Amino acid sequence: MENVNLKERLKNVNSLNKDQQLDLRNQILAHQPQLLKRWWWFAPCEVNVLVVTDSSLNFGISGFGLSNFLTIFKKMEAESNTNLKYNVTLAHRGNPGNAAMQNSSPDFINKITNFKFDNTSHFTSNKYDQVWLFGFSSSSINNNEVNAIENYMNNGGGLFATGDHGSIGRGMCGNIPRVKDMRHWQDFGSGEVSMSGNRRNDTNTPHSGNYSSTSFNDQQDAYPQNIHARVYGAAPNLLPHYLLSINKNIKASGIIDIMPDHPHEGECKPETDFTVINPSTNNPHTIRTQNIAISFVSAGNTANSFGMKNPTDPHCFPSISVFDGRSAKVGRIVIDSTWHHFVNVNLDGFTTDTMDIVFQYYKNIARWMTRRKTMLCLYKRFTVHTMLSERIIEANTLDLDIKAEKIPNDELYAIGIHAMDIIENELTPADALEFSITMLKDVAPELSERLNIWHPKRDLEQDETHNQFFKLRPLSAMAIGMGIAKIKDKIGDPEKPLNEKHEAMIFDVFQEGAKLGLSRALDVLDRNISFMSKLKRFK
């Protein structure tokens, strides 16, 4: 009935004032976007998600519930310009009850109690695109379950895992290959991840004007902790890791630099190399983990006024770690120092603005660790979304009467830049770069790898990433511009509805165009090098 009403209201749009038209547009985009977006395919890009907890953690609205975190999947569907659907399964290794499992909520396709990883009706190596583990229990899962998780990761599935200080979470996460070596799953000496020692990871932020935090409940007030994000690339275009990138309209720096705080967090381990086997080639790949965020502990935090916790010594510790196995076709991994960055009790006091920043971190994890084939579904549609955007059409860069091969180089460059800027403005700066890396990987693997500033090898090539005489963005922009232009040639009139047949050919057409665009860009580069080589050299 609602969709029928939207159609009828659209017929009478001229009788509406500006605010009413804007309201109608937003309702149509939320409920029936194909009325405004003729390229909107009816079959969504689907992402299958599994969220697992155990012991005292649950999915409800209690302090140790994950209900706030779980809203991100519906938020991402509503915000998407590519018809996106998250199929979320909630799983608990016990049976915490109806409210704790959100049994009355229609937002989740399945809820499983007494969950086991070695039960094939619960879990297989290809059943999910991403798995989130929020561990509490110290009772270890059996070897068959560990093997099932490892097979899932080696089959390309993404994994998130966390616990809290000491041994909390060790049972579910502490024996999983790679995961067990990316975080301390028990105290490693001198009370480093204890609950009361002076070296505990107490990130509670004191109230304004106070030198230290003296209340345990500071973890649920309006003041988050400040973190330092690792940055990549060359100045002035430095980026944080994908997980900590944010739209500059939300935060001008483009960097997520806050997290919920807590009196005793866990800690990620120092960076290390893992050797994995590419399932397609059986060749070994050695890939280094990366610690992408540092958290800080103030001096003198006691977390209560009764002397039960020793005043803290000031120090810092790695709080977010990642493993990018995509180059070897194994799954990506995200490790967080504590699930207190996600549970309700640590989010309750935040303002909406603060929550928007924290929610972006959650969304980034969800996108980053999704299987590549699923992200390609989104990126293919993004090429059409950008092609039909008012920004590119109004700039006359895609005249229907001009074939792609006839478009001047400067306009090809402009199309590519516009496309990446659209993605950056609708998502994050890191999403624009990740789009370029992914879409050009099969066309120009060497260029794609060079664009990837987050690749662990980049640390060994600082002379190249800081080379100011040679920029990669014009090459990628012209490749992307021609790819989009070729799609325009194939689709034709953007006013005609598109369907699944159009989608099936989009990636191949884009790649064909990207190759031509890159060749054009290299020709321009050759001419510039030739010119510069003739400049007079002074002795």
C-alpha positions as CSV (number, residue, x, y, z in Angstrom):
1,M,0.0,0.0,0.0
2,E,2.8,2.4,0.8
3,N,4.5,1.9,-2.5
4,V,1.2,2.5,-4.3
5,N,0.8,5.8,-2.4
6,L,4.3,6.8,-3.3
7,K,3.5,6.3,-7.0
8,E,0.4,8.3,-6.7
9,R,2.2,11.1,-4.8
10,L,4.8,11.2,-7.5
11,K,2.2,11.8,-10.1
12,N,1.1,14.9,-8.2
13,V,4.5,16.2,-7.5
14,N,3.8,19.7,-8.9
15,S,1.2,20.2,-6.2
16,L,3.8,19.8,-3.4
17,N,6.0,22.5,-2.0
18,K,9.8,22.2,-1.7
19,D,9.8,20.5,1.7
20,Q,7.1,18.1,0.7
21,Q,9.0,17.2,-2.5
22,L,12.2,16.6,-0.5
23,D,10.2,14.4,2.0
24,L,8.7,12.4,-0.9
25,R,12.1,12.0,-2.6
26,N,13.6,10.6,0.7
27,Q,10.7,8.2,1.2
28,I,11.0,6.9,-2.4
29,L,14.7,6.4,-2.0
30,A,14.1,4.5,1.2
31,H,11.2,2.3,0.1
32,Q,11.0,2.2,-3.7
33,P,14.2,3.7,-5.2
34,Q,13.5,2.3,-8.7
35,L,10.9,5.0,-9.2
36,L,13.7,7.6,-9.3
37,K,16.7,5.3,-10.2
38,R,15.9,3.4,-13.4
39,W,19.3,1.6,-13.1
40,W,18.2,0.1,-9.8
41,W,18.2,-3.6,-10.2
42,F,15.6,-5.6,-8.3
43,A,18.0,-8.3,-7.2
44,P,20.1,-6.7,-4.4
45,C,23.8,-7.3,-3.7
46,E,23.5,-9.7,-0.7
47,V,26.0,-9.9,2.2
48,N,25.6,-12.9,4.5
49,V,26.6,-12.0,8.1
50,L,27.1,-14.2,11.2
51,V,27.4,-12.5,14.6
52,V,28.4,-14.9,17.4
53,T,28.5,-14.3,21.2
54,D,28.8,-16.5,24.3
55,S,28.3,-16.5,28.1
56,S,27.2,-13.1,29.4
57,L,27.1,-11.2,26.1
58,N,23.9,-11.1,24.1
59,F,22.1,-9.2,21.3
60,G,19.5,-7.4,23.5
61,I,19.3,-3.9,25.0
62,S,21.0,-4.7,28.3
63,G,24.4,-3.1,29.1
64,F,26.2,-6.2,27.8
65,G,24.0,-6.3,24.7
66,L,24.9,-5.5,21.1
67,S,21.6,-4.0,20.0
68,N,23.1,-0.6,19.2
69,F,25.9,-2.1,17.1
70,L,23.5,-4.3,15.2
71,T,21.6,-1.3,13.8
72,I,24.5,-0.7,11.4
73,F,23.3,-3.3,8.9
74,K,19.9,-1.7,8.4
75,K,21.6,1.7,8.3
76,M,23.9,0.6,5.5
77,E,21.0,-0.8,3.5
78,A,19.1,2.5,3.9
79,E,22.2,4.6,2.9
80,S,23.2,2.5,-0.1
81,N,22.9,3.7,-3.6
82,T,23.5,0.2,-5.0
83,N,20.5,-1.9,-3.6
84,L,22.3,-3.6,-0.8
85,K,20.9,-6.3,1.5
86,Y,22.5,-7.7,4.7
87,N,21.3,-11.1,5.7
88,V,22.3,-11.2,9.4
89,T,22.3,-14.4,11.5
90,L,22.6,-14.0,15.3
91,A,24.2,-17.0,17.1
92,H,24.8,-17.6,20.8
93,R,26.7,-20.5,22.1
94,G,24.3,-20.8,25.0
95,N,20.5,-20.1,25.3
96,P,20.2,-16.6,26.8
97,G,16.4,-16.1,26.2
98,N,14.0,-14.4,23.9
99,A,14.9,-10.7,24.6
100,A,18.6,-11.4,24.6
101,M,18.3,-13.1,21.1
102,Q,15.9,-10.4,19.8
103,N,13.5,-13.2,18.8
104,S,10.7,-10.7,18.1
105,S,12.8,-8.6,15.6
106,P,12.2,-9.2,11.9
107,D,15.6,-7.6,11.0
108,F,17.6,-10.9,11.2
109,I,17.1,-13.9,9.0
110,N,18.0,-16.5,11.6
111,K,18.7,-16.8,15.3
112,I,20.7,-19.8,16.5
113,T,21.1,-20.9,20.1
114,N,23.6,-23.5,21.4
115,F,25.6,-22.6,18.3
116,K,28.5,-24.8,17.1
117,F,31.0,-24.1,14.3
118,D,31.3,-27.8,13.5
119,N,27.5,-28.2,13.0
120,T,27.1,-27.8,9.2
121,S,23.5,-26.6,9.7
122,H,25.0,-23.7,11.6
123,F,28.2,-23.0,9.8
124,T,30.2,-23.9,6.7
125,S,33.2,-22.5,4.9
126,N,31.1,-20.6,2.3
127,K,27.8,-20.0,4.2
128,Y,28.8,-16.4,5.3
129,D,30.7,-13.5,3.8
130,Q,31.7,-12.1,7.2
131,V,31.8,-13.4,10.8
132,W,31.9,-11.4,14.0
133,L,33.1,-13.1,17.2
134,F,32.5,-11.4,20.5
135,G,34.0,-13.7,23.0
136,F,33.5,-13.9,26.8
137,S,33.9,-17.4,27.9
138,S,37.4,-18.9,28.7
139,S,36.2,-22.4,27.9
140,S,37.9,-23.5,24.7
141,I,36.0,-24.5,21.6
142,N,37.1,-28.0,20.3
143,N,39.5,-28.6,17.5
144,N,36.8,-29.5,15.0
145,E,35.3,-26.0,15.5
146,V,38.7,-24.3,15.2
147,N,39.3,-26.2,11.9
148,A,35.9,-25.1,10.6
149,I,36.7,-21.5,11.3
150,E,40.2,-21.9,9.7
151,N,38.7,-23.4,6.6
152,Y,36.2,-20.5,6.4
153,M,39.1,-18.0,6.5
154,N,41.2,-19.9,4.0
155,N,38.2,-19.9,1.7
156,G,38.1,-16.1,1.6
157,G,35.7,-15.3,4.5
158,G,36.3,-12.3,6.6
159,L,36.6,-12.5,10.4
160,F,36.3,-10.0,13.3
161,A,37.3,-11.1,16.8
162,T,37.5,-9.5,20.2
163,G,37.3,-10.2,23.9
164,D,38.2,-8.1,27.0
165,H,41.3,-7.8,29.1
166,G,42.9,-11.0,30.6
167,S,41.4,-14.2,29.4
168,I,37.9,-13.0,28.5
169,G,37.2,-14.3,25.0
170,R,40.1,-16.7,24.9
171,G,37.7,-19.7,24.7
172,M,36.2,-18.8,21.4
173,C,39.0,-16.8,19.8
174,G,42.3,-17.8,21.5
175,N,43.1,-20.9,19.4
176,I,42.1,-19.7,15.9
177,P,45.1,-19.6,13.5
178,R,46.4,-16.0,13.0
179,V,43.7,-14.6,15.3
180,K,45.5,-16.2,18.4
181,D,48.7,-14.4,17.4
182,M,47.2,-10.9,16.7
183,R,45.9,-10.2,20.3
184,H,46.9,-11.2,23.8
185,W,44.1,-13.5,24.9
186,Q,45.4,-13.7,28.5
187,D,47.6,-11.6,30.8
188,F,51.2,-11.5,29.5
189,G,53.0,-10.3,32.6
190,S,53.2,-7.3,35.0
191,G,49.4,-6.9,34.9
192,E,49.5,-5.5,31.4
193,V,45.9,-6.6,30.6
194,S,44.7,-7.0,34.2
195,M,41.7,-5.5,35.9
196,S,43.4,-3.6,38.7
197,G,47.2,-3.4,38.1
198,N,48.9,-0.1,37.4
199,R,49.8,-1.2,33.9
200,R,46.2,-2.1,33.0
201,N,44.8,-0.6,29.8
202,D,42.5,1.9,31.4
203,T,41.3,4.3,28.7
204,N,38.6,6.0,30.7
205,T,38.6,9.7,29.8
206,P,38.2,12.0,32.8
207,H,35.5,14.7,32.9
208,S,36.5,18.1,31.6
209,G,38.8,19.8,34.1
210,N,39.9,16.6,35.8
211,Y,43.4,15.2,35.5
212,S,42.5,11.6,35.8
213,S,39.5,9.3,35.8
214,T,38.3,8.3,39.2
215,S,34.9,6.7,38.4
216,F,34.3,3.3,36.8
217,N,31.2,4.8,35.2
218,D,33.3,7.2,33.1
219,Q,33.1,4.4,30.5
220,Q,29.4,5.3,29.9
221,D,29.5,9.1,29.9
222,A,29.6,11.4,26.9
223,Y,33.5,11.5,26.7
224,P,35.1,9.0,24.4
225,Q,38.8,8.1,24.5
226,N,41.1,9.6,21.8
227,I,43.1,7.2,19.7
228,H,45.9,7.8,17.2
229,A,45.3,6.3,13.8
230,R,48.2,5.2,11.7
231,V,48.4,7.1,8.4
232,Y,49.6,5.9,5.0
233,G,50.7,7.4,1.7
234,A,52.5,10.7,1.0
235,A,51.8,14.1,2.4
236,P,49.7,16.1,1.9
237,N,47.3,13.2,0.8
238,L,47.7,11.0,3.9
239,L,45.0,8.5,4.7
240,P,44.3,6.4,7.7
241,H,43.6,2.7,7.2
242,Y,40.3,1.9,5.6
243,L,38.8,1.0,9.0
244,L,39.5,4.5,10.4
245,S,38.4,6.6,7.4
246,I,35.3,8.8,7.6
247,N,33.5,11.2,5.4
248,K,35.0,14.7,5.8
249,N,31.5,16.2,6.1
250,I,31.2,14.3,9.4
251,K,34.8,14.9,10.6
252,A,37.0,17.4,8.7
253,S,40.2,15.4,9.2
254,G,38.7,12.3,7.5
255,I,40.1,10.2,10.4
256,I,38.3,8.4,13.1
257,D,40.2,9.3,16.2
258,I,37.9,8.3,19.0
259,M,36.6,5.1,20.5
260,P,34.4,4.2,23.5
261,D,36.5,4.0,26.6
262,H,36.8,1.3,29.3
263,P,38.8,0.8,32.6
264,H,40.6,-2.4,31.4
265,E,40.9,-3.2,27.8
266,G,42.8,-6.0,26.1
267,E,45.7,-5.4,23.8
268,C,46.8,-6.4,20.2
269,K,50.2,-8.1,19.8
270,P,53.2,-6.7,17.9
271,E,53.0,-7.0,14.1
272,T,54.0,-10.4,12.8
273,D,54.3,-12.3,9.5
274,F,51.9,-15.1,8.6
275,T,52.5,-17.4,5.6
276,V,49.3,-18.6,4.0
277,I,48.5,-20.7,0.9
278,N,46.7,-19.2,-2.0
279,P,43.8,-21.7,-2.6
280,S,43.9,-20.9,-6.4
281,T,47.6,-21.5,-7.0
282,N,48.7,-23.4,-3.9
283,N,51.6,-20.9,-3.7
284,P,52.7,-19.6,-0.3
285,H,52.3,-15.9,0.5
286,T,53.9,-14.1,3.5
287,I,51.8,-11.2,4.7
288,R,52.4,-9.0,7.7
289,T,49.7,-7.9,10.2
290,Q,49.3,-4.2,10.8
291,N,48.5,-2.3,14.0
292,I,46.5,0.6,12.8
293,A,45.5,2.3,16.0
294,I,47.1,3.2,19.3
295,S,45.2,3.9,22.5
296,F,46.5,5.8,25.5
297,V,46.3,5.4,29.3
298,S,46.4,8.5,31.4
299,A,48.4,8.7,34.6
300,G,46.5,8.2,37.9
301,N,43.3,6.6,36.7
302,T,41.7,4.6,39.5
303,A,38.3,3.9,37.9
304,N,36.6,4.2,41.3
305,S,36.8,6.1,44.5
306,F,37.5,3.1,46.9
307,G,41.1,2.3,46.0
308,M,40.2,-1.1,44.5
309,K,42.2,-0.3,41.3
310,N,45.8,1.0,41.5
311,P,46.5,4.4,39.9
312,T,47.6,3.8,36.3
313,D,51.1,4.4,34.9
314,P,50.8,6.4,31.7
315,H,51.5,4.3,28.6
316,C,50.0,3.4,25.2
317,F,49.1,0.1,23.5
318,P,48.0,-1.2,20.0
319,S,44.2,-1.4,20.1
320,I,43.2,-2.4,16.5
321,S,45.0,-4.9,14.3
322,V,44.3,-6.1,10.8
323,F,45.5,-8.9,8.4
324,D,44.8,-8.3,4.7
325,G,44.9,-11.8,3.1
326,R,43.1,-10.7,-0.1
327,S,46.3,-10.8,-2.2
328,A,46.5,-14.5,-1.4
329,K,42.7,-15.0,-1.7
330,V,42.3,-15.8,2.0
331,G,40.0,-13.8,4.3
332,R,40.7,-10.5,5.9
333,I,40.9,-10.3,9.7
334,V,40.1,-7.5,12.1
335,I,41.1,-7.6,15.8
336,D,39.9,-5.1,18.4
337,S,41.3,-4.8,21.9
338,T,37.8,-5.1,23.6
339,W,34.2,-5.6,22.9
340,H,33.5,-2.6,25.1
341,H,34.0,-0.6,22.0
342,F,30.7,-2.2,20.8
343,V,28.4,-3.1,23.7
344,N,25.6,-0.8,24.8
345,V,27.0,0.2,28.2
346,N,29.9,2.0,26.6
347,L,27.7,3.8,24.0
348,D,24.8,4.9,26.2
349,G,26.1,8.3,27.1
350,F,27.3,9.4,23.6
351,T,25.7,12.2,21.6
352,T,24.3,11.5,18.2
353,D,27.4,13.2,16.6
354,T,29.8,10.9,18.6
355,M,27.7,7.8,17.7
356,D,27.9,8.7,14.0
357,I,31.7,8.5,14.2
358,V,31.8,5.2,16.1
359,F,29.1,3.7,13.8
360,Q,31.4,4.6,10.8
361,Y,34.1,2.4,12.3
362,Y,31.6,-0.5,12.5
363,K,30.4,0.1,8.9
364,N,34.0,0.2,7.7
365,I,34.7,-3.2,9.3
366,A,31.6,-4.7,7.7
367,R,32.6,-3.5,4.2
368,W,36.3,-4.2,4.5
369,M,36.1,-7.8,5.5
370,T,33.4,-8.8,3.0
371,R,34.5,-11.2,0.3
372,R,35.9,-9.6,-2.8
373,K,33.2,-11.1,-5.1
374,T,30.5,-9.5,-3.0
375,M,32.2,-6.1,-3.1
376,L,32.5,-6.4,-6.8
377,C,28.7,-6.6,-7.0
378,L,28.6,-3.2,-5.2
379,Y,31.4,-1.6,-7.2
380,K,29.8,-2.7,-10.6
381,R,26.7,-0.8,-9.6
382,F,28.7,2.1,-8.4
383,T,30.0,2.6,-11.9
384,V,26.5,3.0,-13.2
385,H,25.5,5.2,-10.2
386,T,28.3,7.6,-10.8
387,M,27.8,7.6,-14.6
388,L,24.2,8.7,-14.1
389,S,24.9,11.2,-11.4
390,E,23.9,14.8,-11.9
391,R,27.5,15.8,-11.3
392,I,28.9,14.0,-14.3
393,I,25.9,14.5,-16.6
394,E,25.7,18.2,-15.9
395,A,29.4,18.6,-16.7
396,N,28.7,17.3,-20.2
397,T,31.4,14.8,-19.8
398,L,29.2,12.0,-21.1
399,D,27.4,13.3,-24.2
400,L,25.4,10.4,-25.6
401,D,26.4,11.4,-29.1
402,I,30.1,11.1,-28.5
403,K,31.6,7.7,-28.4
404,A,34.1,6.9,-25.6
405,E,37.1,6.8,-27.9
406,K,36.4,10.4,-29.0
407,I,36.3,11.9,-25.5
408,P,39.3,14.2,-25.0
409,N,41.9,13.2,-22.4
410,D,41.0,16.0,-20.0
411,E,37.4,15.0,-20.0
412,L,38.3,11.3,-19.4
413,Y,40.4,12.5,-16.4
414,A,37.5,14.6,-15.2
415,I,35.0,11.7,-15.4
416,G,37.3,9.5,-13.3
417,I,38.0,12.2,-10.7
418,H,34.2,13.0,-10.5
419,A,33.5,9.3,-10.0
420,M,36.0,8.9,-7.2
421,D,34.8,12.1,-5.6
422,I,31.2,10.9,-5.6
423,I,32.2,7.7,-3.8
424,E,34.3,9.7,-1.4
425,N,31.4,12.1,-0.6
426,E,28.8,9.3,-0.3
427,L,31.0,6.9,1.7
428,T,34.6,7.8,2.8
429,P,37.9,8.8,1.2
430,A,39.2,5.3,1.7
431,D,36.2,3.8,-0.2
432,A,37.2,5.9,-3.3
433,L,40.7,4.4,-3.2
434,E,39.5,0.9,-2.4
435,F,37.1,1.2,-5.4
436,S,40.1,2.1,-7.7
437,I,42.2,-0.7,-6.3
438,T,39.5,-3.4,-6.7
439,M,38.2,-2.3,-10.2
440,L,41.7,-2.0,-11.7
441,K,43.1,-5.2,-10.2
442,D,42.4,-7.5,-13.1
443,V,43.1,-4.8,-15.7
444,A,46.5,-3.5,-14.4
445,P,47.6,-5.6,-11.3
446,E,50.8,-3.6,-11.0
447,L,49.0,-0.3,-10.9
448,S,46.4,-1.7,-8.5
449,E,49.1,-2.8,-6.1
450,R,50.9,0.5,-6.3
451,L,47.7,2.3,-5.6
452,N,47.3,0.2,-2.4
453,I,48.9,2.4,0.2
454,W,47.8,0.0,2.9
455,H,49.8,-2.9,1.5
456,P,52.2,-4.0,4.2
457,K,55.2,-3.9,1.7
458,R,54.7,-0.1,1.4
459,D,56.6,0.4,4.7
460,L,59.7,-0.8,2.8
461,E,59.2,1.5,-0.1
462,Q,59.0,4.9,1.4
463,D,61.2,6.4,-1.3
464,E,58.5,5.4,-3.9
465,T,55.4,6.5,-1.9
466,H,57.0,9.9,-1.2
467,N,58.1,10.4,-4.8
468,Q,56.5,13.8,-5.7
469,F,57.5,13.6,-9.4
470,F,55.2,10.8,-10.3
471,K,51.5,10.6,-9.4
472,L,49.3,7.5,-9.9
473,R,45.9,9.3,-9.6
474,P,45.8,10.6,-13.2
475,L,46.5,7.1,-14.5
476,S,43.8,5.5,-12.5
477,A,41.4,8.4,-13.1
478,M,41.7,8.1,-16.9
479,A,41.3,4.4,-16.7
480,I,38.2,4.7,-14.6
481,G,36.9,7.5,-16.8
482,M,37.1,5.5,-19.9
483,G,35.6,2.5,-18.2
484,I,32.6,4.5,-17.2
485,A,32.4,6.0,-20.7
486,K,32.4,2.6,-22.3
487,I,29.5,1.5,-20.1
488,K,27.6,4.6,-21.3
489,D,28.2,3.5,-24.9
490,K,26.9,0.1,-24.1
491,I,23.8,1.1,-22.1
492,G,22.8,4.0,-24.2
493,D,19.9,6.3,-23.1
494,P,20.0,6.5,-19.3
495,E,16.3,7.3,-19.3
496,K,15.6,3.7,-20.3
497,P,15.2,1.2,-17.4
498,L,18.2,-1.2,-16.8
499,N,18.0,-4.8,-15.9
500,E,20.1,-7.8,-14.8
501,K,21.2,-8.3,-18.4
502,H,22.9,-4.9,-18.4
503,E,24.5,-5.8,-15.0
504,A,26.0,-9.1,-16.4
505,M,28.1,-7.2,-18.9
506,I,29.1,-4.1,-16.8
507,F,32.4,-5.4,-15.4
508,D,33.7,-6.8,-18.7
509,V,32.8,-3.5,-20.5
510,F,34.4,-1.5,-17.7
511,Q,37.6,-3.5,-18.0
512,E,37.7,-3.0,-21.8
513,G,37.4,0.7,-21.3
514,A,39.9,0.8,-18.4
515,K,42.5,-0.8,-20.6
516,L,42.0,1.9,-23.3
517,G,42.0,4.7,-20.7
518,L,45.2,3.5,-19.1
519,S,46.9,3.2,-22.5
520,R,45.8,6.8,-23.3
521,A,47.1,7.9,-19.9
522,L,50.5,6.2,-20.5
523,D,50.8,7.9,-23.9
524,V,50.3,11.3,-22.1
525,L,52.9,10.3,-19.5
526,D,55.4,9.3,-22.2
527,R,55.0,12.7,-23.9
528,N,55.6,14.5,-20.6
529,I,58.7,12.4,-19.8
530,S,60.0,13.2,-23.3
531,F,59.4,16.9,-22.7
532,M,61.1,16.9,-19.3
533,S,64.1,14.9,-20.6
534,K,64.9,17.8,-23.0
535,L,64.9,20.4,-20.3
536,K,68.2,22.2,-20.0
537,R,70.5,20.8,-17.3
538,F,72.6,23.3,-15.4
539,K,76.2,22.5,-14.5
